[in-house]
Amino acid sequence: MQDVQDVTLTPEDELTGYIRSSGVERTVGIYVGDDDADRGFQGFLSFDISDIPHDAIISRVIVDLSTYDIPYDDPYPDLGCLRAYVHEYDKLGGEYWTGDVSEPIGEWCDLDELDTPKTCPGFRDALQDEVGESRFQFRLQFSDGESDFDGVRDLLHWERGRLPTITVEYYSDE
């Protein structure tokens, strides 16, 4: 029988933040949604995964986004579903995604879903691809576009010290 291990990972503050549609990026918490000038925000989360053994088989990943707050207006349903995408580590600078993007590794379509930690097979597969590397990074953005063009701040926010976590369950063949 294989001994299942687990580790809960918290994003690295100095490598986690957001980027505006204008290309301005910040690492002072995470914003996702749009502002009162209808400019989009996408979030980035960067994790140190070097403690996961290089021969690990990832069996499950639980994503917990429940520590958010809504500083202005609820972005659901106007901005669509919140989706997570793998984003190559060290590629933040000025990269605001629009148009065709890769397949999402996670999706949350209302606040009730966001409030409950969720097992995400897409995260499991993406992390398995990165086993042996030192970092894993993903992006959060809404699916229906950069803005709903209502002139209202439709934002989710995670402050430093209350960032999302991922719990990785794994075992080793050895």
C-alpha positions as CSV (number, residue, x, y, z in Angstrom):
1,M,0.0,0.0,0.0
2,Q,1.3,3.4,-0.9
3,D,1.7,6.1,1.8
4,V,-0.2,9.2,0.8
5,Q,1.4,12.5,1.8
6,D,-0.1,15.9,1.6
7,V,1.2,19.4,1.7
8,T,-0.7,22.7,1.7
9,L,1.0,25.4,-0.4
10,T,0.6,29.1,0.0
11,P,1.6,31.4,-2.8
12,E,4.8,33.4,-2.5
13,D,3.9,37.0,-1.8
14,E,6.6,38.6,-3.9
15,L,5.7,36.5,-6.9
16,T,1.9,36.7,-6.6
17,G,-0.3,39.6,-7.7
18,Y,-2.3,40.9,-10.5
19,I,-2.0,42.6,-13.9
20,R,-4.3,45.2,-15.4
21,S,-5.3,45.1,-19.0
22,S,-3.0,48.1,-19.5
23,G,0.0,45.8,-18.6
24,V,0.6,47.3,-15.2
25,E,1.4,44.6,-12.7
26,R,1.5,44.6,-8.9
27,T,2.4,42.1,-6.2
28,V,0.3,43.6,-3.3
29,G,-2.5,41.0,-3.2
30,I,-4.7,39.7,-6.0
31,Y,-7.5,41.4,-7.9
32,V,-9.6,39.7,-10.5
33,G,-12.4,41.4,-12.4
34,D,-12.8,45.0,-13.7
35,D,-12.6,48.5,-12.3
36,D,-14.9,51.5,-12.6
37,A,-13.1,52.5,-15.8
38,D,-13.9,49.0,-17.2
39,R,-10.3,47.9,-17.2
40,G,-9.7,44.2,-16.6
41,F,-7.7,42.6,-13.8
42,Q,-6.2,39.1,-13.9
43,G,-4.5,37.4,-10.9
44,F,-1.3,35.4,-10.7
45,L,-0.4,32.9,-8.0
46,S,3.2,31.5,-7.8
47,F,4.0,28.5,-5.6
48,D,7.2,26.9,-4.5
49,I,6.8,23.2,-5.2
50,S,10.4,22.1,-4.6
51,D,9.3,20.1,-1.5
52,I,7.2,17.8,-3.6
53,P,9.5,14.8,-4.4
54,H,10.7,14.5,-8.0
55,D,9.1,11.0,-8.3
56,A,5.8,12.0,-6.7
57,I,2.5,10.8,-8.2
58,I,-0.1,13.5,-7.6
59,S,-3.3,11.9,-6.6
60,R,-5.4,14.9,-5.8
61,V,-5.3,18.7,-5.6
62,I,-7.7,20.8,-3.5
63,V,-7.9,24.4,-4.4
64,D,-9.2,26.8,-1.7
65,L,-10.1,30.3,-3.0
66,S,-12.5,31.0,-0.1
67,T,-10.4,33.7,1.6
68,Y,-11.4,36.3,-1.0
69,D,-13.3,39.5,-0.3
70,I,-15.5,41.6,-2.6
71,P,-14.3,45.2,-2.1
72,Y,-16.9,46.6,-4.5
73,D,-19.6,44.8,-6.6
74,D,-20.1,41.0,-7.1
75,P,-18.5,40.0,-10.5
76,Y,-20.9,37.1,-10.9
77,P,-22.7,36.4,-13.2
78,D,-21.8,39.5,-15.4
79,L,-18.1,38.5,-16.0
80,G,-18.8,34.8,-16.4
81,C,-17.0,32.1,-14.6
82,L,-13.7,32.5,-12.8
83,R,-11.2,30.2,-14.4
84,A,-7.7,29.2,-13.6
85,Y,-5.0,28.6,-16.3
86,V,-1.5,27.3,-16.1
87,H,0.9,30.1,-16.8
88,E,4.6,29.6,-17.3
89,Y,6.6,30.7,-14.4
90,D,8.6,33.9,-14.9
91,K,6.3,35.1,-17.7
92,L,4.3,37.7,-15.9
93,G,5.6,40.9,-17.3
94,G,3.0,42.7,-19.3
95,E,1.2,39.5,-20.3
96,Y,-2.6,40.2,-20.1
97,W,-4.4,37.4,-21.9
98,T,-7.4,38.1,-24.2
99,G,-8.9,36.1,-26.9
100,D,-8.0,32.4,-27.3
101,V,-6.5,31.0,-24.1
102,S,-5.5,27.5,-23.1
103,E,-7.9,25.0,-21.5
104,P,-8.7,26.0,-17.9
105,I,-7.5,23.8,-15.1
106,G,-10.3,25.0,-12.7
107,E,-13.6,26.9,-12.8
108,W,-15.8,28.6,-10.3
109,C,-19.1,30.0,-11.6
110,D,-20.6,31.6,-8.4
111,L,-19.7,32.7,-4.9
112,D,-21.1,29.4,-3.4
113,E,-18.5,27.5,-5.5
114,L,-15.8,29.9,-4.5
115,D,-16.6,29.5,-0.8
116,T,-16.0,25.7,-0.8
117,P,-12.5,24.2,-1.3
118,K,-12.7,22.1,-4.5
119,T,-10.9,19.1,-5.9
120,C,-9.6,20.0,-9.3
121,P,-8.4,17.2,-11.7
122,G,-7.0,19.9,-14.0
123,F,-4.7,21.2,-11.2
124,R,-3.7,17.6,-10.5
125,D,-2.7,17.0,-14.1
126,A,-0.9,20.4,-14.4
127,L,1.0,19.9,-11.2
128,Q,2.0,16.4,-12.2
129,D,3.6,17.9,-15.4
130,E,5.7,20.2,-13.1
131,V,6.9,17.6,-10.6
132,G,10.7,18.0,-10.3
133,E,10.5,21.7,-11.1
134,S,10.8,24.4,-8.4
135,R,7.8,26.6,-9.2
136,F,4.2,26.3,-10.3
137,Q,2.2,29.3,-11.4
138,F,-1.4,29.9,-12.5
139,R,-3.6,32.7,-13.6
140,L,-7.1,33.6,-12.5
141,Q,-9.4,35.5,-14.9
142,F,-13.1,35.7,-15.7
143,S,-14.3,33.9,-18.8
144,D,-16.7,36.3,-20.5
145,G,-14.3,39.1,-21.2
146,E,-12.2,41.8,-19.7
147,S,-15.2,43.9,-18.5
148,D,-19.0,44.0,-18.4
149,F,-18.7,47.7,-19.2
150,D,-21.1,48.9,-16.5
151,G,-18.7,51.5,-14.9
152,V,-18.7,49.6,-11.6
153,R,-15.8,47.8,-9.9
154,D,-16.7,44.1,-10.2
155,L,-13.8,42.6,-8.3
156,L,-12.7,39.7,-6.2
157,H,-9.7,40.5,-4.0
158,W,-7.3,38.4,-1.9
159,E,-5.1,40.3,0.4
160,R,-1.6,39.3,1.4
161,G,-1.8,37.0,4.4
162,R,-5.2,35.6,3.2
163,L,-4.2,34.2,-0.2
164,P,-5.7,31.1,-1.8
165,T,-4.0,27.8,-1.1
166,I,-3.6,24.4,-2.8
167,T,-3.4,21.2,-1.0
168,V,-1.5,18.5,-2.9
169,E,-1.9,14.8,-2.1
170,Y,0.8,12.6,-3.5
171,Y,2.5,9.3,-3.1
172,S,5.8,7.9,-4.3
173,D,6.5,4.7,-6.2
174,E,9.5,3.9,-4.1
